[in-house]
Amino acid sequence: MKNRKKLFIQSAFLLCIIIGAIIIVGHQRPAPYKHDTGFVFGTVYNITYQSNTSLKKDIEAELSKVDFSLSPFNAQSVISKINRNEDVVADSMFADVFTMAQKISGETGGAFDITVAPLVNAWGFGFKHDTEPTPQAIDSLRQLIGYEKVTLDNGKVKKADKRIMLDCSAIAKGYACDVVAGYLRSKGIDNFMVEIGGEIVTCGINENRLPWRIGVTKPVDDSLNTKQELQTILNVTNKAMATSGNYRNFYYKNGRKYAHTIDPKTGRPVQHNILSATVLADSCATADAYATAFMVMGLDRARAILDRHPGLMAYFIYSDKNGKNAVWFSPSLKDKLYGTQTVTEKGK
């Protein structure tokens, strides 16, 4: 009887050791990487993160909050109600984006401007599609453009003219990336990549235990988004990245190309030499807005802005004086480049 009792105790002890070992090994085994994809803001999102459980439902709930606040395609969104001059109090997301947009507008001399919506729509790139505007129509619409003509006071947008409309499309996708990244961090997730329509936030390492590598596409006319030839690859970790270019969102009419980036000052599609502007920053909303602003400003003015903001890094593909593609990038990007460029003029 004593031998049986002793054997039972030994067996129970051994079983506890085995269970403990299984638990320890289970905790030591790294969590797998989840890959979620879907549609939001009229584009595709791809989110990769290291987690034992799927967070897709919660991630999409966060994206819905952004959509309900900032999407002009959502008739019930805060921004849509503001554009219809309804009595609405802006939520915290709209307030965050509005404040950030106004600051960047001031720093870029109005090259970035969320009041440009009427002109974007008039040229057929917004949430309304009209015929090509006449010079008289452009001059008339320009009277409604200007970031200094709108303010936010106690949660309510005040307009100098009720016909002024807001469009945060050039910053909202980046902001949505920041929102999702913030949610993932709040769940203790250290390794992830959030990508929405080409705007990206990364953190930690990928599933191959390497830094995140993000490609910069060559600026070849590709309105159907079928060509993915890369100009270079950037090692991007714990940074946000956004790219703006006129090689995808454009149309031809009467043999002339019309690009989607509208200069708020002239009221017309930009004709500067930058073909593609990729910006790295601490927040994706910031990178998104500056990428758009740099497309409007052109190479020289964009470089002047970068000199004043060392926290920003940029990679520009532009057309040189001979009409050939050339590259300029911030000196601080040198160590992040992976791959080769065609014609390269490094930052000075």
C-alpha positions as CSV (number, residue, x, y, z in Angstrom):
1,M,0.0,0.0,0.0
2,K,2.8,2.3,0.9
3,N,4.6,1.6,-2.4
4,R,1.4,2.4,-4.3
5,K,1.0,5.7,-2.5
6,K,4.7,6.5,-3.1
7,L,4.3,5.6,-6.8
8,F,1.1,7.8,-7.0
9,I,2.9,10.8,-5.5
10,Q,5.9,10.3,-7.8
11,S,3.6,10.1,-10.9
12,A,1.7,13.2,-9.8
13,F,5.0,15.1,-9.3
14,L,6.3,14.0,-12.7
15,L,3.0,15.0,-14.3
16,C,3.3,18.5,-12.7
17,I,6.8,18.8,-14.1
18,I,5.7,17.8,-17.6
19,I,2.7,20.3,-17.5
20,G,5.0,23.0,-16.2
21,A,7.5,22.3,-19.0
22,I,4.7,22.5,-21.6
23,I,3.5,25.8,-20.2
24,I,7.1,27.3,-20.2
25,V,7.8,26.1,-23.7
26,G,4.4,27.5,-24.8
27,H,5.3,30.9,-23.3
28,Q,8.7,30.9,-25.0
29,R,7.4,30.1,-28.4
30,P,6.8,33.4,-30.2
31,A,3.3,34.3,-31.1
32,P,2.4,33.9,-34.8
33,Y,1.9,36.9,-37.2
34,K,-1.6,37.6,-38.3
35,H,-2.4,39.1,-41.7
36,D,-5.6,41.0,-42.0
37,T,-6.8,42.7,-45.2
38,G,-10.0,44.5,-46.3
39,F,-11.4,47.6,-47.8
40,V,-11.8,51.0,-46.2
41,F,-11.9,54.6,-47.5
42,G,-12.3,53.3,-51.1
43,T,-8.9,51.5,-50.9
44,V,-7.3,48.3,-49.5
45,Y,-5.8,47.9,-46.1
46,N,-3.2,45.3,-45.1
47,I,-2.2,44.9,-41.5
48,T,0.4,42.4,-40.2
49,Y,0.9,42.0,-36.5
50,Q,2.3,39.5,-34.0
51,S,-0.5,38.1,-31.8
52,N,-1.9,34.8,-30.6
53,T,-5.4,36.1,-31.3
54,S,-7.0,37.8,-34.3
55,L,-7.8,41.5,-33.7
56,K,-9.4,42.1,-37.1
57,K,-12.9,42.9,-35.7
58,D,-11.5,45.5,-33.3
59,I,-9.2,47.0,-35.9
60,E,-12.1,47.5,-38.3
61,A,-14.0,49.1,-35.4
62,E,-11.2,51.6,-35.1
63,L,-11.2,52.2,-38.9
64,S,-15.0,52.7,-38.8
65,K,-14.5,55.5,-36.2
66,V,-12.1,57.3,-38.6
67,D,-14.6,56.8,-41.5
68,F,-17.5,58.2,-39.4
69,S,-15.4,61.2,-38.6
70,L,-13.4,62.1,-41.7
71,S,-14.8,60.4,-44.8
72,P,-16.5,62.7,-47.3
73,F,-18.0,59.6,-49.0
74,N,-19.9,58.8,-45.8
75,A,-23.0,61.0,-45.8
76,Q,-23.3,60.7,-42.0
77,S,-19.7,61.5,-41.2
78,V,-18.8,64.5,-39.2
79,I,-17.0,66.1,-42.1
80,S,-20.0,65.6,-44.4
81,K,-22.3,67.3,-41.9
82,I,-19.8,70.2,-41.6
83,N,-19.7,70.5,-45.4
84,R,-23.5,70.7,-45.4
85,N,-23.3,73.4,-42.6
86,E,-25.3,71.3,-40.2
87,D,-25.0,72.1,-36.5
88,V,-22.6,69.4,-35.4
89,V,-19.9,69.3,-32.7
90,A,-16.6,67.8,-34.1
91,D,-15.4,64.6,-32.4
92,S,-11.8,64.2,-31.1
93,M,-10.6,62.6,-34.3
94,F,-11.8,65.4,-36.5
95,A,-10.3,68.0,-34.0
96,D,-7.0,66.2,-34.0
97,V,-6.8,66.1,-37.8
98,F,-8.1,69.7,-38.3
99,T,-5.5,71.1,-35.8
100,M,-2.7,69.2,-37.4
101,A,-3.8,70.2,-40.9
102,Q,-3.9,73.8,-40.0
103,K,-0.4,73.7,-38.6
104,I,1.1,72.0,-41.6
105,S,-0.8,74.5,-43.9
106,G,0.9,77.4,-42.1
107,E,4.3,75.7,-42.3
108,T,4.0,75.0,-46.1
109,G,2.5,78.4,-47.0
110,G,-0.8,76.8,-47.9
111,A,0.6,74.1,-50.2
112,F,-1.3,71.7,-48.0
113,D,-4.9,72.9,-47.6
114,I,-8.0,70.9,-46.6
115,T,-10.3,73.6,-48.0
116,V,-9.2,72.6,-51.5
117,A,-12.2,70.2,-51.9
118,P,-14.2,72.4,-54.4
119,L,-11.3,72.5,-56.8
120,V,-10.6,68.8,-56.4
121,N,-14.2,68.1,-57.2
122,A,-14.3,70.5,-60.1
123,W,-11.3,68.7,-61.7
124,G,-13.0,65.3,-61.3
125,F,-10.9,63.8,-58.5
126,G,-13.1,64.3,-55.4
127,F,-16.4,62.9,-54.3
128,K,-18.2,64.8,-57.1
129,H,-17.5,64.5,-60.8
130,D,-18.1,67.5,-63.0
131,T,-16.8,68.5,-66.4
132,E,-13.5,70.3,-66.7
133,P,-13.8,73.7,-65.1
134,T,-13.5,76.9,-67.1
135,P,-11.0,79.6,-66.1
136,Q,-13.9,81.7,-64.8
137,A,-15.1,78.8,-62.7
138,I,-11.6,78.2,-61.3
139,D,-11.3,81.9,-60.3
140,S,-14.7,81.7,-58.7
141,L,-13.8,78.6,-56.7
142,R,-10.5,80.0,-55.6
143,Q,-12.4,82.6,-53.5
144,L,-13.6,79.6,-51.4
145,I,-10.1,78.2,-50.8
146,G,-7.8,79.1,-48.0
147,Y,-7.0,77.3,-44.7
148,E,-7.1,80.7,-42.9
149,K,-10.8,81.0,-43.8
150,V,-11.9,78.2,-41.4
151,T,-11.4,77.8,-37.6
152,L,-12.4,75.3,-34.9
153,D,-13.9,76.9,-31.8
154,N,-15.3,74.8,-29.0
155,G,-15.7,71.8,-31.3
156,K,-17.5,73.7,-34.1
157,V,-16.0,74.7,-37.4
158,K,-16.5,78.3,-38.4
159,K,-16.3,79.3,-42.0
160,A,-15.8,82.7,-43.6
161,D,-18.2,81.5,-46.3
162,K,-20.8,78.7,-46.0
163,R,-19.8,77.4,-49.4
164,I,-16.4,76.4,-48.1
165,M,-15.9,72.6,-48.1
166,L,-13.4,70.5,-46.3
167,D,-11.6,67.4,-47.6
168,C,-9.1,65.6,-45.4
169,S,-8.3,62.9,-47.9
170,A,-4.6,63.9,-48.1
171,I,-4.2,63.2,-44.4
172,A,-7.0,60.9,-43.3
173,K,-5.4,57.6,-44.5
174,G,-2.2,58.4,-42.7
175,Y,-4.2,59.3,-39.6
176,A,-6.1,56.1,-39.8
177,C,-2.7,54.2,-39.8
178,D,-1.7,56.1,-36.7
179,V,-5.0,55.1,-35.0
180,V,-4.6,51.4,-35.8
181,A,-1.0,51.5,-34.7
182,G,-2.0,53.1,-31.4
183,Y,-4.6,50.4,-30.9
184,L,-2.1,47.7,-31.5
185,R,0.4,49.3,-29.1
186,S,-2.3,49.5,-26.4
187,K,-2.7,45.7,-26.7
188,G,1.0,45.2,-26.0
189,I,1.9,44.3,-29.6
190,D,5.4,45.4,-30.4
191,N,5.8,44.0,-34.0
192,F,3.5,45.2,-36.7
193,M,3.0,46.9,-40.0
194,V,-0.2,48.9,-40.8
195,E,-0.7,49.8,-44.5
196,I,-3.8,51.7,-45.8
197,G,-3.7,52.7,-49.5
198,G,0.1,52.9,-49.5
199,E,0.4,54.9,-46.2
200,I,2.4,52.9,-43.7
201,V,3.3,52.6,-40.0
202,T,5.8,50.0,-38.8
203,C,7.0,48.9,-35.4
204,G,9.6,46.3,-34.3
205,I,10.5,43.5,-36.7
206,N,8.7,41.3,-39.3
207,E,8.0,37.6,-39.1
208,N,11.5,36.9,-40.5
209,R,13.0,38.7,-37.5
210,L,14.2,41.5,-39.8
211,P,13.5,45.2,-40.1
212,W,10.5,46.1,-42.2
213,R,11.4,46.8,-45.8
214,I,9.1,49.0,-47.8
215,G,9.4,49.5,-51.6
216,V,9.1,52.8,-53.4
217,T,7.4,52.3,-56.7
218,K,8.8,53.8,-59.9
219,P,6.6,56.7,-61.1
220,V,5.2,55.1,-64.2
221,D,1.7,56.0,-65.4
222,D,-0.4,53.3,-63.8
223,S,-4.0,54.4,-63.2
224,L,-5.1,50.7,-62.7
225,N,-2.3,50.1,-60.2
226,T,-1.1,47.0,-62.0
227,K,2.6,47.9,-62.3
228,Q,4.8,47.4,-59.2
229,E,8.3,48.0,-60.4
230,L,10.4,49.3,-57.6
231,Q,12.7,52.3,-57.6
232,T,14.3,51.4,-54.3
233,I,13.5,49.7,-51.0
234,L,13.7,51.5,-47.6
235,N,14.5,49.9,-44.3
236,V,11.7,51.4,-42.2
237,T,11.3,50.5,-38.5
238,N,9.4,52.4,-35.9
239,K,8.6,55.1,-38.5
240,A,5.7,56.2,-40.6
241,M,5.9,56.5,-44.4
242,A,3.6,58.0,-47.0
243,T,4.0,58.5,-50.7
244,S,2.2,61.0,-53.0
245,G,2.5,60.9,-56.8
246,N,0.6,61.7,-59.9
247,Y,1.3,58.5,-61.7
248,R,-1.8,56.6,-60.5
249,N,-4.6,59.1,-59.9
250,F,-4.9,61.0,-63.2
251,Y,-6.8,61.1,-66.5
252,Y,-6.3,62.2,-70.1
253,K,-8.6,64.5,-71.9
254,N,-8.0,66.0,-75.4
255,G,-4.4,64.6,-75.3
256,R,-3.5,66.3,-72.0
257,K,-2.8,64.6,-68.7
258,Y,-4.6,65.9,-65.6
259,A,-3.1,64.9,-62.3
260,H,-5.0,64.7,-59.0
261,T,-2.7,67.0,-57.0
262,I,-4.3,70.5,-57.1
263,D,-2.3,73.6,-56.3
264,P,-4.5,75.6,-53.9
265,K,-2.9,78.9,-55.1
266,T,-3.5,78.4,-58.9
267,G,-6.6,76.2,-58.7
268,R,-5.1,73.9,-61.3
269,P,-3.3,70.4,-61.3
270,V,0.3,70.9,-60.4
271,Q,3.0,71.0,-63.1
272,H,6.1,70.8,-60.9
273,N,9.0,68.5,-61.5
274,I,8.4,66.1,-58.6
275,L,6.9,62.8,-59.9
276,S,6.8,61.0,-56.5
277,A,7.3,62.3,-53.0
278,T,7.9,59.7,-50.2
279,V,8.1,61.1,-46.7
280,L,9.1,59.5,-43.4
281,A,8.0,60.9,-40.1
282,D,7.1,59.9,-36.6
283,S,3.4,60.0,-37.5
284,C,1.8,58.8,-40.7
285,A,-0.7,61.7,-40.7
286,T,2.3,64.1,-40.8
287,A,4.1,62.1,-43.5
288,D,0.8,62.0,-45.5
289,A,0.2,65.7,-45.4
290,Y,3.8,66.7,-46.2
291,A,4.0,64.2,-49.1
292,T,1.0,66.1,-50.7
293,A,2.5,69.5,-49.8
294,F,5.8,68.6,-51.5
295,M,4.1,67.5,-54.7
296,V,2.5,71.0,-54.8
297,M,5.7,72.9,-53.8
298,G,8.2,71.3,-56.2
299,L,11.7,70.2,-55.4
300,D,13.4,73.4,-54.4
301,R,10.7,74.6,-52.0
302,A,10.3,71.1,-50.6
303,R,14.0,70.9,-49.8
304,A,13.8,74.2,-48.0
305,I,11.0,72.8,-45.8
306,L,13.1,69.8,-45.0
307,D,16.0,71.9,-43.9
308,R,13.7,73.5,-41.3
309,H,12.3,70.2,-40.1
310,P,15.1,67.7,-39.4
311,G,12.5,65.2,-38.1
312,L,11.2,64.7,-41.6
313,M,13.0,62.6,-44.2
314,A,12.1,62.5,-47.9
315,Y,12.8,60.5,-51.1
316,F,12.0,62.4,-54.3
317,I,11.8,61.1,-57.8
318,Y,11.7,64.0,-60.2
319,S,12.2,65.0,-63.8
320,D,15.5,66.7,-64.4
321,K,16.2,69.4,-66.9
322,N,16.7,66.8,-69.7
323,G,13.4,65.1,-68.9
324,K,14.9,62.1,-67.3
325,N,14.0,60.6,-64.0
326,A,16.4,61.5,-61.2
327,V,16.4,61.0,-57.4
328,W,17.1,63.2,-54.4
329,F,16.9,62.0,-50.8
330,S,17.5,63.4,-47.4
331,P,21.0,62.7,-46.0
332,S,19.5,61.0,-43.0
333,L,17.9,58.4,-45.4
334,K,21.2,57.1,-46.6
335,D,21.5,54.3,-44.1
336,K,17.9,53.2,-44.7
337,L,18.3,52.6,-48.5
338,Y,18.3,49.0,-49.6
339,G,18.7,48.5,-53.3
340,T,19.8,50.9,-56.1
341,Q,18.5,54.0,-57.7
342,T,18.7,55.1,-61.3
343,V,20.1,58.7,-61.3
344,T,20.9,59.8,-57.8
345,E,21.6,63.2,-56.4
346,K,22.1,62.8,-52.6
347,G,20.9,65.4,-50.2
348,K,23.3,68.2,-49.4
